[in-house]
């Protein structure tokens, strides 16, 4: 429950706002649910509209892909840089617009598809440039980021409570991931391991620990909510 004048969060038992003194309007009154905007048998359907928009966006992505293919073929009849453009456009479409084809896309499933598309694109770049960095650096970093983000999104999607625990654990996971990235850089590209990753890791882990502390101690969390008005 929130104050209608200043927006501060109120306890259920409070009769007036402790900040501005505005009287709470009938806190014990139970309101009847509002009437629906549409009859139950005539609810608007949006599935076909979303698919139509997705089809139009797919055509808009195919146009620059075809133009770049023709432009790459014109000088010598060979494809030199077209793969990079096609790969970038494909990854962008998969991440941003592919979920529009589905009425209720599962974010956990589509995140896995997104990271798989990114990994394949990085593998293609490594193969074209003969860099030799994909298996030692590109794939482990992609899998690490995917593990942290997919775990966080899955927990937020399927759990009803404990969001601060999830956010705190995810932030701490990213802190550890920074240390792993520096180690992979040192191992893959023969860069000396300086240890600069310890500093952001400590800061990020402390931030994640603060969120977990707030999740454990309700009084501290409520005091912070009142202080920051959220």
Protein Blocks (a to p, Z undefined) as FASTA:
>chain_A
ZZfklopacdfkbcbdfklopacehklbccdddddfbdfklcccfklmmmmmmmmmmmmm
mmmmmmmmmmmmmmnopafklmmmmmmmmmmmmmmmmmmmpmbdcfklmmmmmmmmmmmm
mmmmmmmnonopmmmmmmmmmmmmmmmmmmmmmmmmmpmghklmmmmmmmmmmmmmmmmm
mmmmmmmnopacehlmmmmmmmmmmmmmmmmmmmmmmmlmmmmmmmnoZZ
